[in-house]
Amino acid sequence: MNIQTKYLDNVEIKNTQIINFPSGIPGFIDEKEFVLLNIPGNPVFQFLQSVNTPELAFVVASPYHFYNDYTFELDNATIESLEVNSEADVTVVSIVTLKDPFESSTINLKAPIIVNQKKMLGKQYILNSDDYESKALIKPTTAGKGV
C-alpha cells in the first residue's frame, strides 16, 4: 500500500506496519491509523505519520536516548487496552518539537506514546505525576567523555 506523507513524499508500507490508535491521539481523536517511518540517515528520530492524512506527522524519538533514567508504570487499563503481555511487547516514543537552534528543541516526557509492537496497538499515555515535563530539553549525548 502506498501512502502520501508530510516529509517523505510517497512511501510504500505494509498493512502489518500500521499502528491502530483506538482512541486516536489527543487533539486528533479521529486519526486512528499511524505508521512509524525511519528518517533516512538519522537513527535517532522517526516520523509518526498518519496513514490517512498526509499533512499529519509527528517527529518522535525514544525518550531513553536522551534521558537514560526515564521511567514510569502503565496503569492496568492501558495494559489491558493495548493487550500488553510483557514489557518486551512495548515500544515507547515521545513527540519532539524541533527548534532552531537544535539545542532548544524539546521532547514530551509527560505524554509518551506507547506501542504494543506485537499487536500494533498504540496510545498516547499522559503521566499522572509531575516528575516529567511536556517540554523537556533535548540533551545531545556523546559517544564518550572528552568527545
C-alpha positions as CSV (number, residue, x, y, z in Angstrom):
1,M,0.0,0.0,0.0
2,N,1.3,3.5,-0.9
3,I,0.6,6.5,1.4
4,Q,1.4,10.2,0.9
5,T,3.5,11.6,3.7
6,K,4.3,15.0,5.0
7,Y,8.0,14.7,4.8
8,L,8.9,11.7,2.7
9,D,6.5,12.1,-0.3
10,N,5.0,8.8,-1.4
11,V,6.0,5.8,0.7
12,E,5.2,2.1,0.4
13,I,4.1,0.5,3.6
14,K,2.8,-2.9,4.6
15,N,-0.6,-3.3,6.4
16,T,1.4,-5.0,9.2
17,Q,3.2,-1.7,9.9
18,I,0.0,0.2,10.7
19,I,-0.4,1.1,14.4
20,N,-4.0,1.3,15.4
21,F,-4.8,4.0,18.0
22,P,-8.4,3.1,19.0
23,S,-8.9,6.4,20.9
24,G,-6.9,8.5,18.4
25,I,-4.2,10.9,19.7
26,P,-5.3,13.8,22.0
27,G,-6.2,16.6,19.7
28,F,-6.6,14.2,16.8
29,I,-9.2,11.8,18.0
30,D,-10.4,10.9,14.5
31,E,-6.9,9.8,13.5
32,K,-6.7,6.1,14.3
33,E,-4.0,4.7,11.9
34,F,-0.3,5.7,12.0
35,V,2.9,4.3,10.9
36,L,6.4,4.8,12.3
37,L,8.8,5.8,9.4
38,N,12.6,6.0,9.7
39,I,14.2,9.2,8.6
40,P,16.9,8.4,6.1
41,G,20.4,9.0,7.6
42,N,19.0,9.7,11.1
43,P,19.0,6.8,13.5
44,V,17.6,8.8,16.4
45,F,14.4,10.4,15.1
46,Q,11.4,8.9,13.3
47,F,8.1,10.2,11.8
48,L,4.8,9.0,13.3
49,Q,2.8,9.5,10.1
50,S,-1.0,9.4,9.8
51,V,-1.9,6.8,7.2
52,N,-5.0,8.8,6.1
53,T,-3.9,12.4,6.5
54,P,-0.7,13.2,4.6
55,E,-0.1,16.5,6.4
56,L,-0.3,15.0,9.9
57,A,3.1,13.7,11.1
58,F,5.0,14.0,14.3
59,V,8.7,13.8,14.8
60,V,9.3,11.2,17.5
61,A,12.3,9.7,19.3
62,S,12.9,7.2,22.1
63,P,13.0,9.2,25.3
64,Y,15.6,6.8,26.6
65,H,18.1,8.1,24.0
66,F,18.1,11.5,25.9
67,Y,17.1,10.5,29.4
68,N,18.6,7.2,30.5
69,D,16.7,7.2,33.8
70,Y,13.3,7.9,32.3
71,T,10.8,5.5,33.9
72,F,7.1,5.2,34.6
73,E,4.4,2.5,35.1
74,L,1.4,1.9,32.9
75,D,-1.9,1.6,34.6
76,N,-3.9,-1.6,34.3
77,A,-6.5,-0.1,32.0
78,T,-3.8,0.9,29.5
79,I,-2.1,-2.5,29.8
80,E,-5.4,-4.1,29.1
81,S,-6.5,-1.8,26.2
82,L,-3.1,-2.3,24.5
83,E,-3.2,-6.1,25.2
84,V,0.3,-5.9,26.7
85,N,1.6,-9.3,28.0
86,S,5.2,-8.4,28.5
87,E,7.4,-5.4,28.8
88,A,9.2,-6.7,25.7
89,D,6.0,-6.1,23.7
90,V,6.2,-2.3,24.3
91,T,8.0,0.4,22.4
92,V,8.0,3.9,23.8
93,V,8.5,7.1,21.8
94,S,7.9,10.7,22.6
95,I,6.9,13.6,20.4
96,V,9.7,16.0,19.7
97,T,9.4,19.7,18.9
98,L,12.4,20.7,16.7
99,K,13.6,24.3,17.1
100,D,16.4,26.4,15.8
101,P,18.9,26.2,17.3
102,F,18.6,22.5,17.7
103,E,19.7,22.6,21.4
104,S,16.4,24.4,22.2
105,S,14.4,21.5,20.8
106,T,12.1,19.7,23.3
107,I,10.7,16.3,23.9
108,N,7.4,15.5,25.6
109,L,8.2,13.2,28.6
110,K,4.8,13.9,30.2
111,A,2.8,12.1,27.5
112,P,4.8,9.3,25.8
113,I,3.3,7.2,23.0
114,I,3.1,3.6,24.0
115,V,3.0,1.0,21.2
116,N,2.4,-2.7,21.6
117,Q,4.6,-3.8,18.7
118,K,3.2,-7.3,18.6
119,K,-0.5,-6.3,18.4
120,M,0.2,-2.9,16.7
121,L,-1.9,-1.0,19.1
122,G,-0.9,2.5,20.3
123,K,-1.9,5.1,22.8
124,Q,-0.6,8.4,24.0
125,Y,-0.3,7.9,27.7
126,I,-0.5,11.0,29.9
127,L,1.5,10.5,33.1
128,N,-0.3,11.3,36.3
129,S,2.8,12.9,38.0
130,D,4.9,16.0,37.8
131,D,8.1,14.0,37.5
132,Y,8.5,14.9,33.8
133,E,7.9,17.9,31.6
134,S,6.0,18.1,28.4
135,K,8.7,20.4,27.0
136,A,11.9,18.8,28.4
137,L,15.1,20.0,26.7
138,I,16.8,17.5,24.3
139,K,20.3,16.9,25.7
140,P,22.5,15.7,22.9
141,T,24.5,12.7,24.0
142,T,28.1,12.0,23.1
143,A,29.9,8.7,22.5
144,G,32.2,9.2,25.4
145,K,34.0,11.6,27.7
146,G,36.1,14.2,26.0
147,V,34.4,14.0,22.7
